[in-house]
């Protein structure tokens, strides 16, 4: 049916009944792409990879439908969460309910079971409960990929992410919606640790090498998501979507272990926000010196426990509660409390760091409390993004503000279990907990402890003006084409050099510089349409419609279109073609046929335009072609450049030495034009008067001028008398006519000349003889 003509296809459809039409609609084997159909033969695992909208869900649902129709059950439907499995795999627009006909659609009973009319069953499972998936109780399983949004409490609903165009757009349960790249990394770490543990994942159950994470693509970070004018979905990155740019950071425990391994030390740490993109170790020091930077940033205190260093998370876990009765009595008060003056508590803090989103430039993030207080400045040699830096600044400010509240008390010498870094609280005391900062042992244990901040700072999403990040320009070697063309009527004495440049990828702009002087001659902001001849081009008539020849060309870029004949005559559709003689002929065309991508056939040609009649000649296949449009630039060629080779350098904004092209303009395009209307007549004394009409590039197409203006002064003409292919005499003239005396005729021909040809050229004092025209005399 799909290969029939539209009329026959419609007739076949009309002949079908309603039930047959519905059967065709649910005939997945007919409509599916080959990659959406299960592989042939015996197999145990079918891995289907694809981006959003590639049809993975539909393919999985149709496979399960096929199994159920064959009564292959029970079937396991495994999703990241129960909500994800129900909303996508079962009730989704491509889910199980959508792909079944009404009479074969399964019913959902209980919380996680599906039952088909023929008795086949399926159980919905979550990836967080792999124990239920163990054993041989399932005949087949359909599983989804793993992932988690980089958003506060993203693990509560890993299938939810910020994208207002997606059905999964939203915030996870109890989430503030602020960025949190750490939770995303922790979820992925948990999956990989789980499935790489052979005691929890027996061989053959889940292949750890085939765990695929959503969602990542090849767009380069940080250009994506920064350039929203290029990628409109870049704003979703700030709300937790995409893995792009987040896999290079480390959780605090990972970074602490990496530092400790460099110093051959042992450290225990907890993963704590924010995600750190890098750490600078600027000089010699100890592991403790470096680790304190990490722990200060992530709200942990470094304590020694035996041979190891331990990062104690502030506010995490339960504090050790001390009864008031066990406090030791000394000469000092049993419990001494010190409170800092509210005006002395820091109210502002600036955190210096390296900004990962701005090419690792030095940056400052600020945190502010509503109270009045001094400013604290802290610089840490770490790499953070904007949200992580703001979160760290808020935490550090809270630590400074809480650190001014202290308590001092004494314990009996037998209370040796407490160590610096432990958190304690006192029964009956509303404040707390407190972190032990100092212990002095003697008759009693004198203990000093500072207040611990409550709660934790959230990563703050901020909208800051994006800096003028320069676009990343590729380093390319541009292709330069220089066509030396005749002068235009507006400047009839200076020829022109037309330059076109092409590069892929386009670097943004290409500058043409005189390599000897360094002077910038031109700047091209668009790639030119440059190509080559695919078939030879023969000579043709000047300034007339050439319907016998055609131009078959291949262009590297650009598009050509037809033009009305009058438009073509008026200047539309112009190309410059390099001839076998090395000249450039300007050709117009009215018809353009696209043969294959980039290949055109041009017909209805106008040859030798814009004064390039002298260049009309043959052009072999492979000769260059330049489309004369707004992508090219024109340089005036002064007389002193004629015949002299100059090196022009094409440089790009992406860097590099640039490409050198040597240009040596010849005199051809600027030589005097050949005359027209050549004729000869015999006068009474037997002499022959030869006459012609002078041409000028400045007269344009005007018809009201009695005589074309004189461009080359003084006026001088050279006339060659040719007989039998041999020049027998050369005459000179200062006007548009010359006299061939009878005596000279007898000398040249042995009698009065009855037939000969003559060539006429205008002579320039600076450039020499111009282009010639040939006439014939017959008596």
C-alpha positions as CSV (number, residue, x, y, z in Angstrom):
1,X,0.0,0.0,0.0
2,X,2.8,2.4,0.9
3,X,4.4,1.9,-2.5
4,X,1.2,2.4,-4.5
5,X,0.2,5.7,-6.0
6,X,-1.9,8.0,-3.8
7,X,-5.0,7.3,-5.8
8,X,-4.7,3.5,-5.6
9,X,-3.7,3.7,-1.9
10,X,-6.8,5.7,-1.1
11,X,-8.9,3.2,-3.1
12,X,-7.5,0.3,-1.0
13,X,-8.2,2.2,2.2
14,X,-11.7,2.9,1.2
15,X,-12.3,-0.8,0.5
16,X,-11.4,-1.7,4.0
17,X,-13.9,-2.0,6.8
18,X,-13.7,-0.2,10.1
19,X,-12.2,-3.2,11.9
20,X,-9.6,-3.7,9.2
21,X,-8.6,0.0,9.3
22,X,-8.2,-0.3,13.1
23,X,-6.2,-3.4,12.6
24,X,-3.8,-1.6,10.3
25,X,-3.4,1.2,12.9
26,X,-2.2,-1.3,15.5
27,X,0.0,-3.2,13.1
28,X,3.3,-2.2,14.7
29,X,5.4,-4.4,12.5
30,X,4.2,-2.3,9.5
31,X,4.8,1.2,10.9
32,X,7.9,0.7,13.1
33,X,11.5,1.6,12.1
34,X,13.8,-1.4,11.9
35,X,15.7,-0.2,15.0
36,X,12.5,-0.4,17.0
37,X,11.8,-4.0,16.3
38,X,13.4,-6.8,18.5
39,X,16.5,-8.5,17.1
40,X,16.1,-11.8,15.4
41,X,17.6,-15.0,16.8
42,X,18.3,-16.0,20.4
43,X,19.3,-13.2,22.7
44,X,19.1,-12.4,26.4
45,X,19.6,-8.6,26.4
46,X,18.3,-6.0,23.9
47,X,19.9,-2.6,24.5
48,X,18.0,0.2,22.9
49,X,19.7,3.6,23.0
50,X,18.3,6.9,21.7
51,X,17.6,10.4,22.7
52,X,14.3,12.0,23.7
53,X,11.6,11.4,21.1
54,X,13.5,8.5,19.4
55,X,10.7,6.0,20.1
56,X,12.4,3.9,22.9
57,X,9.2,3.9,25.1
58,X,7.0,2.9,22.1
59,X,9.4,0.1,21.2
60,X,9.5,-1.3,24.7
61,X,5.7,-1.1,25.1
62,X,5.2,-2.9,21.7
63,X,7.7,-5.6,22.7
64,X,5.8,-6.2,26.0
65,X,2.5,-6.3,24.1
66,X,3.9,-8.9,21.8
67,X,5.1,-11.0,24.7
68,X,1.7,-10.7,26.4
69,X,-0.2,-11.8,23.3
70,X,2.0,-14.9,23.3
71,X,1.2,-15.4,27.0
72,X,4.8,-15.1,28.0
73,X,4.6,-14.0,31.6
74,X,5.2,-12.9,34.3
75,X,6.9,-9.8,32.9
76,X,8.8,-7.2,35.0
77,X,8.4,-3.5,34.3
78,X,11.3,-1.7,36.0
79,X,11.4,2.0,36.3
80,X,13.5,4.5,38.3
81,X,10.5,5.1,40.6
82,X,7.0,3.8,40.8
83,X,5.6,7.1,39.6
84,X,8.0,7.1,36.6
85,X,7.0,3.5,35.6
86,X,3.3,4.2,35.9
87,X,3.3,7.6,34.2
88,X,5.6,6.7,31.3
89,X,5.8,2.9,30.8
90,X,2.1,2.2,31.5
91,X,-0.1,5.4,31.1
92,X,2.3,7.4,28.9
93,X,1.3,8.5,25.4
94,X,3.5,5.7,24.1
95,X,3.0,3.4,27.1
96,X,1.3,0.0,27.4
97,X,-2.3,1.4,27.6
98,X,-1.9,3.4,24.4
99,X,-0.5,0.7,22.2
100,X,-3.2,-1.9,22.9
101,X,-6.6,-2.3,21.2
102,X,-9.6,-1.9,23.5
103,X,-10.3,-5.6,23.5
104,X,-6.7,-6.6,24.5
105,X,-5.7,-3.7,26.8
106,X,-4.5,-4.8,30.2
107,X,-6.0,-3.7,33.5
108,X,-4.1,-2.3,36.4
109,X,-5.0,-4.0,39.7
110,X,-3.4,-3.5,43.0
111,X,-0.6,-1.0,43.2
112,X,1.9,-2.6,40.8
113,X,0.3,-5.3,38.7
114,X,-1.0,-5.5,35.1
115,X,-3.3,-8.3,33.9
116,X,-4.2,-9.0,30.2
117,X,-7.5,-10.5,29.1
118,X,-5.6,-13.7,28.0
119,X,-4.1,-14.2,31.5
120,X,-0.6,-12.7,31.0
121,X,0.6,-10.6,33.9
122,X,3.3,-8.0,34.6
123,X,4.7,-6.6,37.8
124,X,5.9,-3.0,38.2
125,X,9.2,-2.7,40.1
126,X,11.4,0.2,41.1
127,X,15.2,0.3,40.7
128,X,15.4,1.2,44.4
129,X,14.2,-2.3,45.4
130,X,16.4,-4.7,43.3
131,X,15.8,-7.6,45.8
132,X,12.3,-8.1,44.3
133,X,13.9,-8.6,40.9
134,X,16.1,-11.5,42.0
135,X,15.6,-15.0,40.9
136,X,14.1,-16.7,37.9
137,X,10.5,-15.7,38.5
138,X,10.2,-13.4,35.5
139,X,10.1,-14.5,31.9
140,X,11.0,-11.0,30.6
141,X,11.8,-7.6,31.8
142,X,11.6,-4.0,30.4
143,X,13.9,-1.6,32.2
144,X,14.4,2.1,31.9
145,X,17.7,4.1,32.2
146,X,19.1,5.6,35.4
147,X,19.4,9.3,36.2
148,X,18.6,12.1,38.6
149,X,18.1,15.8,38.1
150,X,20.7,18.1,39.6
151,X,18.2,19.9,41.8
152,X,17.5,20.0,45.5
153,X,16.2,16.6,46.8
154,X,16.4,15.3,43.2
155,X,16.6,11.7,44.5
156,X,13.0,12.0,45.8
157,X,11.8,11.8,42.2
158,X,14.6,11.1,39.8
159,X,12.4,11.2,36.8
160,X,11.4,14.9,37.4
161,X,13.5,17.7,35.9
162,X,13.1,21.2,34.8
163,X,11.9,21.4,31.2
164,X,8.6,23.2,30.6
165,X,8.2,21.3,27.3
166,X,8.4,17.9,28.9
167,X,5.7,15.8,30.6
168,X,8.3,15.3,33.4
169,X,8.7,19.0,34.1
170,X,8.4,19.9,37.8
171,X,10.1,19.8,41.2
172,X,10.8,16.6,43.1
173,X,8.9,16.1,46.4
174,X,9.8,18.7,49.0
175,X,12.4,20.3,46.8
176,X,13.1,24.0,46.9
177,X,13.9,23.8,43.1
178,X,17.4,25.2,43.6
179,X,20.4,23.6,41.8
180,X,22.3,20.8,43.5
181,X,24.8,19.0,41.3
182,X,25.9,16.9,44.3
183,X,22.7,14.9,44.7
184,X,22.8,14.0,41.0
185,X,26.4,12.7,41.4
186,X,25.5,10.8,44.6
187,X,22.6,9.0,42.9
188,X,24.8,7.9,40.1
189,X,27.6,6.9,42.5
190,X,25.1,4.8,44.5
191,X,23.9,3.0,41.4
192,X,27.4,2.2,40.2
193,X,28.6,1.1,43.6
194,X,25.5,-1.1,44.0
195,X,25.7,-2.8,40.6
196,X,29.5,-3.2,40.8
197,X,29.2,-5.1,44.1
198,X,29.2,-8.8,43.1
199,X,27.5,-9.7,46.5
200,X,24.5,-7.6,45.6
201,X,24.6,-8.1,41.9
202,X,25.3,-11.7,41.0
203,X,26.9,-12.3,37.6
204,X,24.5,-12.2,34.7
205,X,21.9,-10.1,36.5
206,X,22.8,-6.5,35.6
207,X,25.9,-5.7,33.5
208,X,27.6,-2.6,35.2
209,X,29.1,-1.8,31.8
210,X,25.7,-1.2,30.4
211,X,24.4,1.4,32.8
212,X,23.3,4.4,30.8
213,X,22.6,7.8,32.3
214,X,20.3,10.6,31.2
215,X,20.7,13.1,29.9
216,X,23.9,14.1,28.2
217,X,24.8,15.3,24.7
218,X,27.9,16.5,22.9
219,X,27.3,20.2,23.1
220,X,30.4,21.8,24.6
221,X,30.3,23.1,28.1
222,X,30.2,26.0,29.2
223,X,29.2,27.4,25.8
224,X,26.2,25.2,26.3
225,X,24.2,26.2,28.3
226,X,25.5,29.8,28.3
227,X,24.7,30.7,24.6
228,X,20.9,30.5,24.9
229,X,20.6,32.4,21.6
230,X,22.1,29.2,20.0
231,X,20.5,26.6,22.2
232,X,17.2,27.7,23.6
233,X,17.0,24.9,26.1
234,X,20.1,26.1,27.9
235,X,17.9,27.6,30.6
236,X,16.9,24.1,31.7
237,X,20.5,23.4,32.8
238,X,20.0,25.8,35.8
239,X,16.9,23.9,36.9
240,X,18.7,20.5,37.1
241,X,18.4,19.2,33.5
242,X,21.4,17.7,31.7
243,X,24.5,15.9,32.9
244,X,26.5,18.1,30.6
245,X,29.3,20.0,32.5
246,X,28.6,18.2,35.8
247,X,30.6,15.0,35.5
248,X,34.0,16.7,36.1
249,X,33.3,17.7,39.7
250,X,33.9,15.8,42.9
251,X,32.0,15.3,46.1
252,X,33.8,16.3,49.2
253,X,34.6,12.8,50.3
254,X,36.0,12.0,46.8
255,X,38.2,15.1,46.8
256,X,39.4,14.4,50.4
257,X,40.4,10.9,49.5
258,X,42.2,12.1,46.4
259,X,44.2,14.7,48.5
260,X,45.0,12.1,51.2
261,X,46.3,9.7,48.6
262,X,48.7,12.3,47.4
263,X,50.1,12.7,50.9
264,X,49.9,8.9,51.7
265,X,47.4,9.7,54.5
266,X,44.2,8.2,55.6
267,X,41.0,10.3,55.8
268,X,37.3,9.6,56.4
269,X,34.9,12.2,55.1
270,X,31.2,12.5,54.3
271,X,29.9,13.7,51.0
272,X,28.7,17.3,51.6
273,X,27.6,20.0,49.3
274,X,28.7,21.8,47.2
275,X,30.1,19.9,44.3
276,X,33.7,21.1,43.8
277,X,35.0,21.5,40.3
278,X,38.7,21.7,41.3
279,X,41.3,22.5,44.0
280,X,44.6,24.3,43.7
281,X,47.5,23.2,45.8
282,X,49.9,26.2,45.4
283,X,52.9,25.0,47.4
284,X,54.4,22.7,49.9
285,X,52.2,21.8,52.9
286,X,50.6,19.0,54.8
287,X,47.5,17.0,54.0
288,X,45.8,18.7,56.9
289,X,46.4,22.2,55.4
290,X,44.9,21.2,52.1
291,X,42.0,19.2,53.6
292,X,41.0,22.1,55.9
293,X,40.1,24.0,52.7
294,X,37.8,21.3,51.5
295,X,36.2,20.8,54.9
296,X,35.7,24.5,55.6
297,X,34.0,24.8,52.2
298,X,31.7,21.9,52.9
299,X,30.8,22.6,56.5
300,X,33.0,19.9,58.1
301,X,35.5,20.0,60.9
302,X,38.8,18.1,60.6
303,X,39.6,16.0,63.6
304,X,42.2,13.4,64.4
305,X,41.0,9.9,65.2
306,X,43.9,7.5,65.7
307,X,46.0,7.3,62.6
308,X,43.3,8.9,60.4
309,X,41.8,12.3,59.9
310,X,38.1,12.5,60.0
311,X,35.7,15.1,58.6
312,X,32.9,15.7,61.0
313,X,29.9,17.2,59.4
314,X,28.4,20.0,61.4
315,X,24.7,19.6,62.2
316,X,24.7,16.0,61.1
317,X,24.0,13.1,63.4
318,X,23.1,13.2,67.0
319,X,25.1,15.2,69.6
320,X,26.4,13.6,72.8
321,X,24.1,14.7,75.6
322,X,25.8,15.6,78.9
323,X,23.9,15.7,82.1
324,X,24.3,18.9,84.1
325,X,25.1,16.9,87.2
326,X,28.3,15.4,85.8
327,X,30.0,18.7,85.3
328,X,33.0,19.1,87.6
329,X,33.1,21.9,90.2
330,X,36.1,24.2,90.1
331,X,36.9,27.7,91.3
332,X,35.3,29.0,88.1
333,X,31.6,28.8,87.4
334,X,30.4,25.3,86.6
335,X,29.1,26.5,83.2
336,X,30.5,29.7,81.6
337,X,28.7,31.1,78.6
338,X,30.2,33.7,76.4
339,X,28.1,35.6,73.8
340,X,29.6,37.9,71.2
341,X,28.1,41.3,70.7
342,X,25.6,41.2,68.0
343,X,27.3,44.1,66.3
344,X,30.5,42.1,66.2
345,X,29.0,39.1,64.4
346,X,29.8,39.2,60.6
347,X,26.9,40.3,58.6
348,X,28.6,40.0,55.2
349,X,31.0,37.6,53.7
350,X,32.8,37.6,50.3
351,X,34.2,34.3,49.0
352,X,37.0,34.4,46.4
353,X,37.2,31.4,44.1
354,X,37.7,30.4,40.5
355,X,34.5,30.5,38.4
356,X,34.0,27.4,36.4
357,X,31.4,28.9,34.2
358,X,33.6,31.8,33.1
359,X,36.8,30.0,31.9
360,X,38.2,29.7,35.5
361,X,38.6,33.4,36.0
362,X,38.8,34.7,39.5
363,X,35.4,35.5,40.9
364,X,33.7,36.7,44.1
365,X,30.5,35.5,45.7
366,X,28.8,37.3,48.5
367,X,26.5,36.3,51.4
368,X,24.5,38.8,53.5
369,X,22.6,38.6,56.8
370,X,20.0,41.2,57.7
371,X,21.9,42.2,60.9
372,X,24.5,45.0,61.1
373,X,28.0,43.7,61.3
374,X,31.5,43.7,59.8
375,X,32.5,42.3,56.5
376,X,34.6,39.1,56.3
377,X,36.7,38.2,53.3
378,X,37.8,34.7,52.6
379,X,39.6,33.4,49.6
380,X,39.8,29.6,48.9
381,X,41.7,28.0,46.0
382,X,38.7,26.1,44.7
383,X,36.8,25.9,41.4
384,X,33.0,26.4,41.8
385,X,30.0,27.3,39.7
386,X,27.8,30.3,40.7
387,X,25.2,28.3,42.7
388,X,27.9,26.3,44.6
389,X,29.9,29.4,45.4
390,X,26.8,31.2,46.8
391,X,25.9,28.2,48.9
392,X,29.4,28.0,50.3
393,X,29.4,31.7,51.1
394,X,26.1,31.3,53.0
395,X,27.5,28.4,55.0
396,X,30.8,30.2,55.8
397,X,28.9,33.3,57.0
398,X,26.7,31.1,59.2
399,X,29.8,29.5,60.7
400,X,31.4,32.8,61.4
401,X,28.2,34.2,63.0
402,X,27.7,31.1,65.2
403,X,31.3,30.8,66.2
404,X,31.1,33.8,68.6
405,X,28.8,31.9,71.0
406,X,30.9,29.7,73.3
407,X,30.6,27.7,76.5
408,X,33.2,26.5,78.9
409,X,32.9,23.8,81.5
410,X,34.9,21.1,83.2
411,X,34.5,17.3,83.4
412,X,35.9,14.8,85.7
413,X,39.2,13.3,84.5
414,X,37.4,10.0,83.9
415,X,35.4,11.4,81.0
416,X,38.1,10.7,78.4
417,X,35.8,9.6,75.6
418,X,35.2,13.1,74.4
419,X,37.7,14.5,71.8
420,X,38.0,17.8,69.9
421,X,35.5,17.9,67.1
422,X,32.8,16.0,69.0
423,X,29.4,17.7,69.3
424,X,27.8,17.9,72.7
425,X,24.6,19.3,74.2
426,X,23.7,20.0,77.8
427,X,20.4,18.8,79.3
428,X,18.3,21.7,80.3
429,X,20.1,24.1,78.0
430,X,18.0,25.3,75.1
431,X,21.0,26.4,73.0
432,X,23.2,23.9,71.2
433,X,24.6,21.7,70.1
434,X,28.2,22.8,70.6
435,X,31.4,21.6,69.0
436,X,34.4,20.9,71.3
437,X,37.2,23.1,70.1
438,X,39.8,22.7,72.9
439,X,40.4,20.3,75.8
440,X,43.0,21.0,78.6
441,X,43.7,18.0,80.8
442,X,44.7,18.4,84.4
443,X,42.9,17.7,87.7
444,X,39.8,18.1,85.6
445,X,39.2,18.3,81.9
446,X,38.7,21.9,80.9
447,X,36.5,22.0,77.8
448,X,35.8,24.9,75.4
449,X,33.1,24.5,72.8
450,X,31.6,26.8,70.2
451,X,28.0,26.9,68.9
452,X,27.2,24.9,65.8
453,X,25.1,26.5,63.1
454,X,21.6,25.1,62.6
455,X,20.4,23.8,59.3
456,X,22.3,24.0,56.0
457,X,22.5,26.6,53.3
458,X,20.8,25.8,50.0
459,X,22.4,26.3,46.6
460,X,21.0,29.6,45.4
461,X,19.9,30.0,41.8
462,X,20.9,33.4,40.6
463,X,20.3,35.2,37.3
464,X,23.5,37.2,36.6
465,X,24.3,39.1,33.4
466,X,26.3,36.9,31.2
467,X,29.7,38.3,30.4
468,X,30.7,39.1,26.9
469,X,32.0,35.7,26.3
470,X,33.8,35.7,22.9
471,X,32.5,33.0,20.6
472,X,34.9,30.1,20.2
473,X,36.3,30.6,16.8
474,X,37.8,27.6,15.0
475,X,41.3,27.8,13.6
476,X,40.9,27.1,9.9
477,X,42.8,27.7,6.7
478,X,40.5,29.8,4.4
479,X,40.4,29.3,0.7
480,X,40.9,32.6,-1.1
481,X,40.0,33.3,-4.7
482,X,41.2,36.6,-6.3
483,X,39.6,37.5,-9.7
484,X,41.2,40.5,-11.6
485,X,38.3,42.1,-13.4
486,X,38.0,45.2,-15.7
487,X,37.1,48.6,-14.3
488,X,33.6,49.7,-13.7
489,X,32.1,52.8,-15.4
490,X,32.4,54.7,-12.1
491,X,36.2,54.3,-12.1
492,X,37.2,53.6,-15.7
493,X,40.9,53.8,-15.3
494,X,41.4,51.4,-12.4
495,X,40.8,47.7,-12.7
496,X,39.5,45.8,-9.7
497,X,40.5,42.8,-7.7
498,X,37.4,40.9,-6.4
499,X,38.2,38.7,-3.4
500,X,36.1,35.8,-2.1
501,X,36.9,33.6,0.9
502,X,35.5,30.3,2.1
503,X,36.1,28.2,5.2
504,X,34.3,25.5,6.9
505,X,33.5,26.0,9.7
506,X,33.3,29.7,9.1
507,X,35.5,31.6,11.6
508,X,33.3,34.6,11.9
509,X,35.4,37.0,9.8
510,X,38.5,36.9,7.6
511,X,40.8,39.9,7.2
512,X,42.9,40.4,4.1
513,X,46.2,42.0,4.9
514,X,49.1,43.2,2.8
515,X,51.8,40.8,4.0
516,X,54.6,43.3,3.3
517,X,53.2,46.4,5.1
518,X,50.7,44.8,7.5
519,X,47.9,47.1,6.1
520,X,44.4,45.7,6.3
521,X,42.9,45.8,2.8
522,X,39.5,44.2,3.4
523,X,37.4,42.3,5.9
524,X,35.0,39.6,4.8
525,X,32.2,38.7,7.2
526,X,30.5,36.0,5.1
527,X,31.7,33.0,3.2
528,X,31.8,33.4,-0.6
529,X,30.2,30.9,-3.0
530,X,33.3,29.4,-4.6
531,X,33.2,26.4,-6.9
532,X,34.6,24.8,-10.0
533,X,33.6,23.9,-13.5
534,X,32.5,20.3,-13.9
535,X,32.5,20.3,-17.7
536,X,34.5,22.4,-20.2
537,X,33.2,25.7,-21.4
538,X,33.7,26.8,-25.1
539,X,34.0,30.3,-26.4
540,X,30.9,32.3,-27.2
541,X,29.5,35.6,-28.4
542,X,30.2,38.8,-26.5
543,X,27.3,40.6,-24.7
544,X,24.7,38.4,-26.5
545,X,22.6,35.5,-25.3
546,X,24.7,32.3,-25.6
547,X,22.2,29.5,-25.8
548,X,24.6,27.0,-27.2
549,X,26.8,26.7,-24.1
550,X,26.1,25.9,-20.5
551,X,27.9,26.1,-17.2
552,X,28.0,23.0,-15.1
553,X,29.5,24.0,-11.7
554,X,29.9,22.6,-8.2
555,X,29.6,25.2,-5.4
556,X,30.9,24.7,-1.8
557,X,28.2,27.0,-0.4
558,X,25.4,29.3,-1.4
559,X,22.4,28.9,-3.6
560,X,21.6,30.0,-7.2
561,X,18.2,30.8,-8.6
562,X,16.6,31.7,-11.9
563,X,16.2,35.4,-13.0
564,X,14.0,37.1,-15.5
565,X,15.9,37.9,-18.8
566,X,15.5,41.6,-18.2
567,X,16.9,41.1,-14.6
568,X,19.8,39.2,-16.0
569,X,20.5,41.9,-18.5
570,X,20.3,44.5,-15.7
571,X,23.0,42.9,-13.5
572,X,21.4,40.0,-11.6
573,X,23.1,36.6,-11.6
574,X,26.8,37.2,-12.2
575,X,29.6,34.7,-11.9
576,X,33.3,35.1,-12.7
577,X,34.9,32.1,-14.5
578,X,38.6,31.5,-14.8
579,X,39.7,30.7,-18.3
580,X,42.5,28.5,-19.6
581,X,44.5,31.6,-20.4
582,X,44.3,32.7,-16.7
583,X,41.9,35.6,-17.3
584,X,38.5,35.9,-15.7
585,X,35.3,36.3,-17.7
586,X,32.2,37.7,-16.2
587,X,29.1,35.7,-17.2
588,X,25.5,36.3,-16.6
589,X,22.8,33.7,-16.6
590,X,19.0,33.5,-16.6
591,X,18.3,29.9,-15.9
592,X,19.7,27.9,-12.9
593,X,18.9,24.2,-12.4
594,X,19.8,22.4,-9.2
595,X,21.1,18.9,-10.3
596,X,22.4,17.5,-7.0
597,X,23.2,19.3,-3.7
598,X,25.7,22.0,-4.5
599,X,25.7,21.2,-8.3
600,X,24.1,23.6,-10.7
601,X,23.5,23.8,-14.5
602,X,23.4,27.4,-15.7
603,X,22.0,28.2,-19.2
604,X,20.9,31.3,-21.2
605,X,24.3,32.8,-20.7
606,X,25.5,36.4,-21.3
607,X,29.2,36.3,-22.1
608,X,32.0,38.8,-21.7
609,X,30.1,41.2,-19.4
610,X,31.5,44.2,-17.5
611,X,34.3,44.8,-20.0
612,X,35.6,41.2,-19.9
613,X,35.1,40.5,-23.6
614,X,38.8,40.1,-24.1
615,X,38.7,37.1,-21.7
616,X,36.1,35.1,-23.6
617,X,37.8,31.8,-24.4
618,X,37.8,28.1,-23.4
619,X,37.8,27.0,-19.8
620,X,38.5,23.4,-18.8
621,X,36.8,21.3,-16.1
622,X,38.3,22.2,-12.7
623,X,38.7,25.9,-13.4
624,X,37.5,28.1,-10.6
625,X,34.2,29.9,-10.4
626,X,33.3,32.8,-8.1
627,X,29.8,34.0,-7.6
628,X,29.7,37.8,-7.6
629,X,27.3,38.7,-4.8
630,X,27.5,40.6,-1.5
631,X,29.8,38.1,0.1
632,X,32.8,39.3,-2.0
633,X,34.8,42.5,-1.6
634,X,36.4,44.7,-4.3
635,X,39.8,46.3,-4.1
636,X,40.9,49.0,-6.6
637,X,44.1,48.1,-8.5
638,X,46.4,51.0,-8.9
639,X,48.6,51.3,-12.0
640,X,51.8,50.6,-10.0
641,X,50.4,47.2,-8.9
642,X,50.0,46.0,-12.6
643,X,52.5,43.3,-13.3
644,X,53.9,43.3,-9.7
645,X,53.3,40.3,-7.5
646,X,52.1,41.0,-3.9
647,X,51.5,38.6,-1.1
648,X,48.1,38.9,0.6
649,X,47.6,37.2,3.9
650,X,44.1,35.9,4.9
651,X,43.9,35.8,8.7
652,X,41.0,34.6,10.9
653,X,39.8,35.7,14.3
654,X,40.4,32.2,15.5
655,X,44.2,32.7,15.4
656,X,46.9,31.1,13.3
657,X,49.4,32.5,10.8
658,X,46.8,32.7,8.0
659,X,47.0,31.7,4.4
660,X,49.2,33.5,1.8
661,X,47.9,34.1,-1.7
662,X,50.2,35.8,-4.2
663,X,48.4,38.2,-6.6
664,X,50.0,39.6,-9.7
665,X,47.4,41.5,-11.7
666,X,48.1,41.6,-15.4
667,X,47.4,44.6,-17.7
668,X,44.6,42.8,-19.7
669,X,41.6,44.0,-17.8
670,X,42.6,47.6,-17.8
671,X,44.0,47.9,-21.4
672,X,42.0,50.1,-23.8
673,X,38.9,48.4,-25.2
674,X,38.9,47.3,-28.8
675,X,37.1,49.7,-31.2
676,X,33.9,48.8,-33.1
677,X,32.3,49.5,-36.4
678,X,35.5,49.0,-38.5
679,X,35.2,49.8,-42.2
680,X,37.3,50.9,-45.1
681,X,36.6,52.9,-48.3
682,X,38.6,54.0,-51.3
683,X,38.9,57.7,-52.1
684,X,39.4,59.5,-55.4
685,X,43.2,59.4,-55.5
686,X,43.3,55.6,-54.9
687,X,44.1,55.8,-51.2
688,X,42.0,53.8,-48.7
689,X,40.4,55.4,-45.6
690,X,40.1,53.1,-42.6
691,X,37.6,54.1,-39.9
692,X,36.3,52.8,-36.6
693,X,34.5,54.0,-33.5
694,X,36.2,54.4,-30.2
695,X,34.8,52.7,-27.1
696,X,34.9,53.9,-23.5
697,X,34.2,52.1,-20.1
698,X,32.8,55.3,-18.7
699,X,29.9,55.8,-21.2
700,X,27.9,52.9,-19.8
701,X,24.8,52.1,-21.8
702,X,23.9,55.7,-22.7
703,X,22.6,56.3,-26.3
704,X,22.6,60.1,-26.2
705,X,26.4,60.6,-26.3
706,X,27.7,61.7,-29.7
707,X,31.1,60.3,-29.2
708,X,32.4,58.2,-26.3
709,X,34.7,60.1,-23.9
710,X,38.5,59.7,-24.3
711,X,40.0,57.7,-21.5
712,X,43.6,57.4,-22.7
713,X,45.2,60.7,-23.6
714,X,46.8,61.6,-25.9
715,X,44.7,59.6,-28.4
716,X,46.9,57.2,-30.3
717,X,46.0,54.3,-32.6
718,X,47.9,51.5,-34.1
719,X,46.7,49.9,-37.4
720,X,48.2,46.7,-38.8
721,X,47.7,45.8,-42.5
722,X,47.6,42.0,-42.8
723,X,47.8,40.0,-46.0
724,X,48.1,36.2,-46.1
725,X,48.5,36.2,-42.4
726,X,51.5,38.5,-42.5
727,X,51.6,42.0,-41.2
728,X,52.9,44.1,-44.2
729,X,52.5,47.6,-42.7
730,X,51.7,49.4,-39.5
731,X,50.0,52.7,-39.6
732,X,49.7,55.2,-36.7
733,X,46.8,57.6,-36.2
734,X,45.7,60.2,-33.7
735,X,42.0,60.0,-34.5
736,X,39.5,57.3,-35.2
737,X,40.6,56.9,-38.8
738,X,43.8,56.2,-40.8
739,X,44.8,56.7,-44.5
740,X,46.4,53.9,-46.4
741,X,48.1,55.7,-49.4
742,X,48.1,54.2,-52.9
743,X,51.9,54.2,-53.1
744,X,52.1,52.1,-49.9
745,X,49.5,49.7,-51.3
746,X,51.6,49.2,-54.4
747,X,54.7,48.6,-52.2
748,X,52.9,46.1,-50.0
749,X,50.8,44.3,-52.6
750,X,52.5,45.0,-56.0
751,X,49.3,46.8,-57.1
752,X,46.4,48.8,-55.6
753,X,45.1,46.6,-52.7
754,X,41.8,44.9,-53.5
755,X,41.4,42.9,-50.3
756,X,43.1,42.7,-46.9
757,X,42.4,42.6,-43.2
758,X,43.4,45.2,-40.7
759,X,43.8,45.2,-36.9
760,X,43.1,48.3,-34.9
761,X,44.3,48.9,-31.3
762,X,44.2,52.0,-29.1
763,X,47.6,52.7,-27.5
764,X,48.0,53.8,-23.8
765,X,51.0,55.8,-23.0
766,X,51.4,53.9,-19.7
767,X,50.2,50.4,-20.6
768,X,50.9,50.0,-24.3
769,X,48.7,48.7,-27.1
770,X,45.2,47.7,-26.0
771,X,42.8,45.0,-27.1
772,X,42.5,44.8,-30.9
773,X,39.6,44.5,-33.3
774,X,39.8,43.1,-36.8
775,X,38.2,44.5,-40.0
776,X,38.2,43.5,-43.6
777,X,38.5,45.6,-46.8
778,X,37.2,44.4,-50.2
779,X,37.3,46.7,-53.2
